Amino acid sequence: MTVSPRVKLRRYDIITRLGLITIFIFASASAGFADHTHEHQRPVTIQMKTQHKTMDIINEEWNAARNFIRADDLKSADTALKTILEKSSYIEKFEGYHNVEKRTEFLSEYHLFLDLVKGLRDKIGLKYRASVDTAIREVQESCTRCHSLFK
């Protein structure tokens, strides 16, 4: 049985398109784990890329929470802070590239961060602007301190 040139062309088109779709899927998936611009002392592993992605999500939610608080959209702020707490559960398993030997201090900073975020969630319902602003500043300082020590 002979196959017409038209059918061969269709098969070729289908195979080519499937190949391009596969390449696109793999490229899209790896783009989510793009290397960050800071330098690492060791090779970047899948675990480190996952840590970066988790921190990116936490950072996006943190920026959203602050914007929601400023806009007095406390329900959305609470949702963003809840997401931060959920994603933060992975931080406890993170391996830093700096000061790896200070694991106890890292865990202490992690638990302080959790407490501060929980405290902020409690305070946004009270509508005391000064205490909310203080809580926001404390969470931000916690992030900055931890990153300066372990990132």
Backbone as a printed PyTorch tensor [residue, N CA C, xyz], in Angstrom:
tensor([[[ 0.8410, -1.1730,  0.0000],
         [ 0.0000,  0.0000,  0.0000],
         [ 0.8910,  1.2420,  0.0000]],

        [[ 0.6530,  2.1050, -0.8760],
         [ 1.4380,  3.3300, -0.9520],
         [ 0.7080,  4.4550, -0.2360]],

        [[ 1.4960,  5.3130,  0.3530],
         [ 0.9520,  6.4560,  1.0770],
         [ 1.1360,  7.6890,  0.2120]],

        [[ 0.0740,  8.4270,  0.0720],
         [ 0.1410,  9.6110, -0.7720],
         [ 1.0660, 10.6500, -0.1500]],

        [[ 1.6500, 11.4950, -0.9590],
         [ 2.5260, 12.5480, -0.4450],
         [ 1.8030, 13.4690,  0.5320]],

        [[ 0.5300, 13.6230,  0.3450],
         [-0.2550, 14.4670,  1.2440],
         [-0.3100, 13.8980,  2.6540]],

        [[-0.5170, 12.5930,  2.7750],
         [-0.5610, 11.9200,  4.0760],
         [ 0.8110, 11.9770,  4.7240]],

        [[ 1.8780, 11.7680,  3.9400],
         [ 3.2360, 11.8600,  4.4780],
         [ 3.4900, 13.2560,  5.0410]],

        [[ 3.0460, 14.2650,  4.3160],
         [ 3.2330, 15.6380,  4.7580],
         [ 2.4740, 15.8770,  6.0670]],

        [[ 1.2630, 15.3680,  6.1550],
         [ 0.4900, 15.5290,  7.3930],
         [ 1.1910, 14.8610,  8.5690]],

        [[ 1.7010, 13.6400,  8.3370],
         [ 2.4390, 12.9390,  9.4030],
         [ 3.6550, 13.7570,  9.8280]],

        [[ 4.3810, 14.2650,  8.8420],
         [ 5.5560, 15.0850,  9.1210],
         [ 5.1640, 16.3230,  9.9240]],

        [[ 4.0880, 16.9810,  9.5360],
         [ 3.6020, 18.1600, 10.2540],
         [ 3.2300, 17.8180, 11.6940]],

        [[ 2.5440, 16.7110, 11.8710],
         [ 2.1310, 16.3100, 13.2160],
         [ 3.3420, 16.0180, 14.0810]],

        [[ 4.2940, 15.2600, 13.5510],
         [ 5.4990, 14.9290, 14.3160],
         [ 6.2930, 16.1960, 14.6300]],

        [[ 6.4230, 17.0870, 13.6750],
         [ 7.1400, 18.3420, 13.8880],
         [ 6.4550, 19.1760, 14.9640]],

        [[ 5.1470, 19.2830, 14.8640],
         [ 4.4160, 20.0700, 15.8560],
         [ 4.5130, 19.4560, 17.2390]],

        [[ 4.4210, 18.1330, 17.3340],
         [ 4.5690, 17.4830, 18.6360],
         [ 5.9580, 17.7400, 19.2120]],

        [[ 6.9590, 17.6970, 18.3470],
         [ 8.3170, 17.9800, 18.8030],
         [ 8.4550, 19.3960, 19.3190]],

        [[ 7.8820, 20.3400, 18.5880],
         [ 7.9380, 21.7390, 19.0260],
         [ 7.1670, 21.9540, 20.3210]],

        [[ 6.0340, 21.3060, 20.4450],
         [ 5.2530, 21.4140, 21.6830],
         [ 6.0430, 20.8530, 22.8490]],

        [[ 6.7030, 19.7190, 22.6500],
         [ 7.5160, 19.1170, 23.7080],
         [ 8.6460, 20.0530, 24.1200]],

        [[ 9.3200, 20.6240, 23.1570],
         [10.4060, 21.5680, 23.4530],
         [ 9.8570, 22.7620, 24.2270]],

        [[ 8.7130, 23.2890, 23.7930],
         [ 8.1020, 24.4250, 24.4770],
         [ 7.7570, 24.0850, 25.9230]],

        [[ 7.2050, 22.8960, 26.1500],
         [ 6.8320, 22.4830, 27.5100],
         [ 8.0660, 22.4120, 28.3950]],

        [[ 9.1330, 21.7780, 27.9010],
         [10.3470, 21.6790, 28.7080],
         [10.9880, 23.0420, 28.9380]],

        [[10.9610, 23.8910, 27.9200],
         [11.5300, 25.2340, 28.0860],
         [10.7250, 26.0390, 29.0890]],

        [[ 9.4090, 25.9140, 29.0460],
         [ 8.5550, 26.6440, 29.9940],
         [ 8.7850, 26.1600, 31.4120]],

        [[ 8.9070, 24.8490, 31.5700],
         [ 9.1090, 24.2920, 32.9090],
         [10.4420, 24.7340, 33.4830]],

        [[11.4760, 24.7350, 32.6550],
         [12.7800, 25.1290, 33.1760],
         [12.8640, 26.6290, 33.3970]],

        [[12.0520, 27.4110, 32.7050],
         [12.0610, 28.8630, 32.9000],
         [11.5970, 29.2090, 34.3030]],

        [[10.7360, 28.3950, 34.8790],
         [10.2750, 28.6220, 36.2400],
         [11.3760, 28.4220, 37.2560]],

        [[12.4160, 27.6870, 36.8520],
         [13.5290, 27.4280, 37.7510],
         [14.7850, 28.1310, 37.2720]],

        [[14.6280, 29.2780, 36.6570],
         [15.7690, 30.0120, 36.1170],
         [16.7550, 30.3560, 37.2320]],

        [[18.0190, 30.3020, 36.8890],
         [19.0340, 30.6600, 37.8770],
         [18.8990, 32.1290, 38.2290]],

        [[19.1110, 32.4260, 39.4820],
         [19.0390, 33.7990, 39.9400],
         [20.3980, 34.4480, 39.7610]],

        [[20.4240, 35.7490, 39.8560],
         [21.6300, 36.4780, 39.4900],
         [22.7350, 36.4220, 40.5410]],

        [[22.4010, 36.1210, 41.8050],
         [23.4820, 36.0940, 42.7720],
         [24.3240, 34.8330, 42.5900]],

        [[25.5580, 34.9020, 43.0460],
         [26.4760, 33.7960, 42.8330],
         [26.3760, 32.7800, 43.9540]],

        [[26.6270, 31.5340, 43.5890],
         [26.5950, 30.4420, 44.5550],
         [28.0000, 29.8980, 44.7420]],

        [[28.2490, 29.4240, 45.9680],
         [29.5500, 28.8450, 46.2460],
         [29.6250, 27.4100, 45.7400]],

        [[28.4810, 26.7680, 45.6210],
         [28.4020, 25.3940, 45.1460],
         [27.5140, 25.3580, 43.9030]],

        [[27.5370, 24.2310, 43.1810],
         [26.6430, 24.1350, 42.0050],
         [25.1780, 24.2700, 42.4210]],

        [[24.3770, 24.8490, 41.5610],
         [22.9550, 25.0460, 41.8290],
         [22.2340, 23.7320, 41.5670]],

        [[21.5920, 23.2120, 42.6050],
         [20.8840, 21.9320, 42.5100],
         [19.3940, 22.1870, 42.2850]],

        [[18.6760, 21.1270, 41.9980],
         [17.2170, 21.2140, 41.8590],
         [16.6150, 21.7200, 43.1700]],

        [[17.1600, 21.2450, 44.2970],
         [16.6530, 21.7050, 45.5980],
         [16.8340, 23.2090, 45.7450]],

        [[17.9860, 23.7410, 45.3340],
         [18.2210, 25.1760, 45.4400],
         [17.2850, 25.9400, 44.5040]],

        [[17.0410, 25.4160, 43.3250],
         [16.1210, 26.0700, 42.4040],
         [14.7100, 26.0820, 42.9840]],

        [[14.3460, 24.9930, 43.6500],
         [13.0340, 24.9260, 44.3010],
         [12.9560, 25.9400, 45.4360]],

        [[14.0420, 26.0690, 46.1890],
         [14.0880, 27.0690, 47.2590],
         [13.8930, 28.4670, 46.6850]],

        [[14.5660, 28.7580, 45.5710],
         [14.4180, 30.0710, 44.9370],
         [12.9650, 30.2990, 44.5210]],

        [[12.3540, 29.2980, 43.9280],
         [10.9730, 29.4370, 43.4690],
         [10.0450, 29.6770, 44.6640]],

        [[10.2530, 28.9470, 45.7430],
         [ 9.4390, 29.1250, 46.9470],
         [ 9.5970, 30.5360, 47.4910]],

        [[10.8250, 31.0200, 47.5500],
         [11.0610, 32.3700, 48.0560],
         [10.4620, 33.4240, 47.1200]],

        [[10.4800, 33.1600, 45.8150],
         [ 9.8430, 34.0870, 44.8720],
         [ 8.3490, 34.2030, 45.1550]],

        [[ 7.7180, 33.0690, 45.4140],
         [ 6.2820, 33.0680, 45.7210],
         [ 6.0180, 33.8250, 47.0160]],

        [[ 6.8280, 33.5560, 48.0380],
         [ 6.6680, 34.2460, 49.3260],
         [ 6.8490, 35.7470, 49.1320]],

        [[ 7.8430, 36.1370, 48.3510],
         [ 8.0900, 37.5570, 48.0950],
         [ 6.9080, 38.2070, 47.3670]],

        [[ 6.3670, 37.5240, 46.3610],
         [ 5.2120, 38.0560, 45.6350],
         [ 4.0150, 38.2250, 46.5770]],

        [[ 3.7850, 37.2400, 47.4210],
         [ 2.6620, 37.3080, 48.3630],
         [ 2.8910, 38.3970, 49.4110]],

        [[ 4.1410, 38.5750, 49.8230],
         [ 4.4580, 39.6190, 50.7980],
         [ 4.1710, 41.0030, 50.2070]],

        [[ 4.6160, 41.2090, 48.9680],
         [ 4.3400, 42.4940, 48.3110],
         [ 2.8380, 42.7050, 48.1450]],

        [[ 2.1270, 41.6440, 47.7840],
         [ 0.6740, 41.7390, 47.6390],
         [ 0.0210, 42.0620, 48.9820]],

        [[ 0.4470, 41.3830, 50.0490],
         [-0.1360, 41.6100, 51.3830],
         [ 0.0350, 43.0680, 51.8030]],

        [[ 1.2290, 43.6100, 51.6170],
         [ 1.4620, 45.0100, 51.9900],
         [ 0.5790, 45.9520, 51.1820]],

        [[ 0.4470, 45.6720, 49.8940],
         [-0.4100, 46.5210, 49.0520],
         [-1.8750, 46.4110, 49.4650]],

        [[-2.3170, 45.2070, 49.7950],
         [-3.6990, 45.0220, 50.2470],
         [-3.9470, 45.7450, 51.5680]],

        [[-2.9760, 45.7030, 52.4590],
         [-3.1190, 46.3980, 53.7420],
         [-3.2200, 47.9020, 53.5080]],

        [[-2.3490, 48.4170, 52.6490],
         [-2.3990, 49.8570, 52.3340],
         [-3.7410, 50.2600, 51.7370]],

        [[-4.3280, 49.3470, 50.9290],
         [-5.6120, 49.6260, 50.2820],
         [-6.7900, 49.2810, 51.1990]],

        [[-6.4880, 48.8550, 52.4140],
         [-7.5030, 48.4860, 53.4060],
         [-8.3470, 47.2890, 52.9520]],

        [[-7.7670, 46.4340, 52.1230],
         [-8.4090, 45.1950, 51.6980],
         [-7.8650, 44.0830, 52.6030]],

        [[-8.3940, 44.0260, 53.8030],
         [-7.8360, 43.1550, 54.8290],
         [-8.0920, 41.6780, 54.5610]],

        [[-9.1890, 41.3600, 53.9010],
         [-9.4690, 39.9530, 53.5760],
         [-8.4180, 39.4220, 52.5970]],

        [[-8.1090, 40.1960, 51.5720],
         [-7.0840, 39.7820, 50.5990],
         [-5.7040, 39.7440, 51.2540]],

        [[-5.4430, 40.6810, 52.1390],
         [-4.1610, 40.6890, 52.8600],
         [-4.0260, 39.4290, 53.6950]],

        [[-5.1030, 39.0560, 54.3770],
         [-5.0810, 37.8520, 55.1970],
         [-4.8350, 36.6120, 54.3330]],

        [[-5.4530, 36.5710, 53.1590],
         [-5.2490, 35.4390, 52.2460],
         [-3.7910, 35.3580, 51.8060]],

        [[-3.1950, 36.4970, 51.4810],
         [-1.7820, 36.5230, 51.0690],
         [-0.8770, 36.0730, 52.2200]],

        [[-1.1680, 36.5430, 53.4320],
         [-0.3550, 36.1470, 54.5920],
         [-0.5210, 34.6570, 54.8860]],

        [[-1.7160, 34.1420, 54.6800],
         [-1.9520, 32.7040, 54.8680],
         [-1.1140, 31.9050, 53.8730]],

        [[-1.0600, 32.3610, 52.6340],
         [-0.2420, 31.6920, 51.6160],
         [ 1.2280, 31.7300, 52.0080]],

        [[ 1.6690, 32.8540, 52.5500],
         [ 3.0570, 32.9570, 53.0150],
         [ 3.3330, 31.9000, 54.0740]],

        [[ 2.4240, 31.7560, 55.0160],
         [ 2.6200, 30.7620, 56.0710],
         [ 2.6420, 29.3450, 55.4990]],

        [[ 1.7880, 29.0710, 54.5370],
         [ 1.7630, 27.7410, 53.9190],
         [ 3.0670, 27.4550, 53.1840]],

        [[ 3.5020, 28.3980, 52.3690],
         [ 4.7410, 28.2040, 51.6060],
         [ 5.9670, 28.2130, 52.5140]],

        [[ 5.8790, 28.9260, 53.6150],
         [ 7.0120, 29.0190, 54.5370],
         [ 7.3060, 27.7020, 55.2380]],

        [[ 6.3490, 26.7950, 55.2230],
         [ 6.5940, 25.5040, 55.8710],
         [ 7.7720, 24.7790, 55.2150]],

        [[ 8.0660, 25.1010, 53.9590],
         [ 9.1940, 24.4740, 53.2600],
         [10.5370, 25.0560, 53.6880]],

        [[10.5290, 26.2570, 54.2260],
         [11.7880, 26.9250, 54.5800],
         [12.5840, 26.1200, 55.5990]],

        [[11.8850, 25.4650, 56.4940],
         [12.5700, 24.6960, 57.5360],
         [13.5190, 23.6510, 56.9510]],

        [[13.2420, 23.1920, 55.7480],
         [14.0720, 22.1700, 55.1050],
         [15.1360, 22.7620, 54.1800]],

        [[15.1380, 24.0790, 54.0310],
         [16.0860, 24.7310, 53.1390],
         [17.5190, 24.4930, 53.6090]],

        [[18.4140, 24.4710, 52.6270],
         [19.8480, 24.4510, 52.9030],
         [20.4290, 25.7430, 52.3700]],

        [[21.0320, 26.5070, 53.2370],
         [21.6220, 27.7600, 52.7990],
         [22.9800, 27.5560, 52.1640]],

        [[23.4370, 28.5730, 51.4720],
         [24.7820, 28.5410, 50.8930],
         [25.7730, 29.2950, 51.7570]],

        [[25.2600, 30.0970, 52.6490],
         [26.1340, 30.8550, 53.5360],
         [25.8080, 30.4700, 54.9760]],

        [[26.8340, 30.3910, 55.7810],
         [26.6940, 30.0860, 57.2070],
         [25.8910, 28.8110, 57.4440]],

        [[26.1780, 27.7850, 56.6640],
         [25.4850, 26.5000, 56.7690],
         [25.6430, 25.9140, 58.1730]],

        [[26.7750, 26.1950, 58.7930],
         [27.0400, 25.6570, 60.1330],
         [26.1550, 26.2920, 61.2060]],

        [[25.4730, 27.3710, 60.8700],
         [24.6050, 28.0570, 61.8450],
         [23.1470, 27.6420, 61.6530]],

        [[22.9110, 26.3570, 61.5370],
         [21.5650, 25.8240, 61.2950],
         [20.6010, 26.2010, 62.4210]],

        [[21.0630, 26.1510, 63.6600],
         [20.2030, 26.4940, 64.7980],
         [19.7530, 27.9420, 64.7100]],

        [[20.6610, 28.8340, 64.3480],
         [20.3140, 30.2460, 64.1980],
         [19.3330, 30.4390, 63.0310]],

        [[19.5480, 29.6840, 61.9520],
         [18.6340, 29.7400, 60.8140],
         [17.2190, 29.3370, 61.2370]],

        [[17.1140, 28.2500, 61.9670],
         [15.7950, 27.7810, 62.4200],
         [15.1590, 28.7750, 63.3870]],

        [[15.9820, 29.4020, 64.2030],
         [15.4720, 30.4240, 65.1160],
         [14.8850, 31.6000, 64.3300]],

        [[15.6060, 32.0490, 63.3000],
         [15.1120, 33.1330, 62.4410],
         [13.8200, 32.7090, 61.7310]],

        [[13.7820, 31.4730, 61.2920],
         [12.5960, 30.9380, 60.6090],
         [11.3790, 30.9720, 61.5310]],

        [[11.5430, 30.5060, 62.7640],
         [10.4190, 30.4850, 63.7060],
         [ 9.9950, 31.8970, 64.1050]],

        [[10.9500, 32.7990, 64.2300],
         [10.6210, 34.1970, 64.5070],
         [ 9.7980, 34.7800, 63.3590]],

        [[10.2080, 34.4990, 62.1320],
         [ 9.4810, 34.9630, 60.9520],
         [ 8.0320, 34.4720, 60.9890]],

        [[ 7.8460, 33.1840, 61.2620],
         [ 6.4850, 32.6310, 61.3420],
         [ 5.6590, 33.3540, 62.3940]],

        [[ 6.2520, 33.5680, 63.5670],
         [ 5.5400, 34.2590, 64.6510],
         [ 5.1650, 35.6820, 64.2470]],

        [[ 6.0680, 36.3620, 63.5590],
         [ 5.8040, 37.7440, 63.1410],
         [ 4.6870, 37.8080, 62.0890]],

        [[ 4.6840, 36.8720, 61.1540],
         [ 3.6280, 36.8500, 60.1360],
         [ 2.2820, 36.5320, 60.7880]],

        [[ 2.2860, 35.5700, 61.7130],
         [ 1.0390, 35.2470, 62.4310],
         [ 0.5610, 36.4630, 63.2260]],

        [[ 1.4820, 37.1630, 63.8580],
         [ 1.1370, 38.3660, 64.6080],
         [ 0.5590, 39.4480, 63.7200]],

        [[ 1.1200, 39.5850, 62.5270],
         [ 0.5950, 40.5680, 61.5760],
         [-0.8220, 40.1920, 61.1610]],

        [[-1.0570, 38.9130, 60.9370],
         [-2.4240, 38.4710, 60.5830],
         [-3.4080, 38.8390, 61.6870]],

        [[-2.9860, 38.6720, 62.9220],
         [-3.8610, 39.0190, 64.0540],
         [-4.1150, 40.5220, 64.1140]],

        [[-3.0770, 41.3080, 63.8550],
         [-3.1830, 42.7630, 64.0020],
         [-3.9890, 43.4380, 62.8990]],

        [[-3.9950, 42.8700, 61.6920],
         [-4.7270, 43.5500, 60.6220],
         [-6.2280, 43.5600, 60.8980]],

        [[-6.6950, 42.6290, 61.7090],
         [-8.1080, 42.6240, 62.0660],
         [-8.4540, 43.6550, 63.1240]],

        [[-7.4560, 44.1280, 63.8610],
         [-7.6980, 45.0810, 64.9490],
         [-7.8520, 46.5150, 64.4500]],

        [[-7.3400, 46.7860, 63.2610],
         [-7.4320, 48.1090, 62.6370],
         [-6.6820, 49.2090, 63.3960]],

        [[-5.6550, 48.8440, 64.1280],
         [-4.7810, 49.8380, 64.7480],
         [-3.6090, 50.0450, 63.8070]],

        [[-3.6620, 51.1050, 63.0580],
         [-2.6890, 51.3450, 61.9940],
         [-1.2420, 51.3280, 62.5010]],

        [[-0.9970, 51.9360, 63.6410],
         [ 0.3800, 51.9990, 64.1560],
         [ 0.9190, 50.5970, 64.4450]],

        [[ 0.1090, 49.7310, 65.0530],
         [ 0.5910, 48.3840, 65.3680],
         [ 0.7580, 47.5490, 64.0950]],

        [[-0.0870, 47.7920, 63.0930],
         [ 0.0500, 47.0860, 61.8190],
         [ 1.3290, 47.5320, 61.1140]],

        [[ 1.5880, 48.8330, 61.0940],
         [ 2.8130, 49.3410, 60.4710],
         [ 4.0540, 48.7890, 61.1610]],

        [[ 4.0060, 48.7170, 62.4870],
         [ 5.1330, 48.1440, 63.2440],
         [ 5.3200, 46.6790, 62.8920]],

        [[ 4.2240, 45.9340, 62.8000],
         [ 4.2980, 44.5060, 62.4680],
         [ 4.8510, 44.2980, 61.0580]],

        [[ 4.4440, 45.1310, 60.1150],
         [ 4.9750, 45.0440, 58.7500],
         [ 6.4840, 45.2680, 58.7670]],

        [[ 6.9110, 46.2990, 59.4690],
         [ 8.3400, 46.6000, 59.5610],
         [ 9.1100, 45.4320, 60.1910]],

        [[ 8.5490, 44.8230, 61.2370],
         [ 9.2200, 43.7000, 61.9070],
         [ 9.3630, 42.4910, 60.9850]],

        [[ 8.3210, 42.2080, 60.2130],
         [ 8.4110, 41.0890, 59.2620],
         [ 9.4870, 41.3950, 58.2200]],

        [[ 9.4790, 42.6050, 57.6850],
         [10.4740, 42.9830, 56.6730],
         [11.8870, 42.8980, 57.2230]],

        [[12.0860, 43.3700, 58.4480],
         [13.4110, 43.2930, 59.0740],
         [13.8440, 41.8500, 59.2820]],

        [[12.8880, 40.9920, 59.6180],
         [13.1890, 39.5740, 59.7880],
         [13.6830, 38.9690, 58.4790]],

        [[13.0100, 39.3060, 57.3900],
         [13.4250, 38.8170, 56.0660],
         [14.8300, 39.3080, 55.7270]],

        [[15.0410, 40.5900, 55.9090],
         [16.3280, 41.1990, 55.5760],
         [17.4580, 40.5820, 56.3970]],

        [[17.2210, 40.4100, 57.6880],
         [18.2350, 39.8300, 58.5780],
         [18.5810, 38.4040, 58.1450]],

        [[17.5720, 37.5910, 57.8870],
         [17.8130, 36.2040, 57.5050],
         [18.5480, 36.1220, 56.1690]],

        [[18.1240, 36.9350, 55.2060],
         [18.7890, 36.9140, 53.9020],
         [20.2390, 37.3790, 54.0150]],

        [[20.4860, 38.3640, 54.8430],
         [21.8610, 38.8500, 54.9700],
         [22.7750, 37.7830, 55.5940]],

        [[22.2170, 36.9250, 56.4180],
         [23.0050, 35.8880, 57.0730],
         [23.1420, 34.6120, 56.2470]],

        [[22.0820, 34.2210, 55.5250],
         [22.0660, 32.8840, 54.9530],
         [21.9090, 32.8020, 53.4440]],

        [[21.5650, 33.9010, 52.7930],
         [21.3520, 33.8350, 51.3420],
         [22.6540, 33.9700, 50.6030]]])
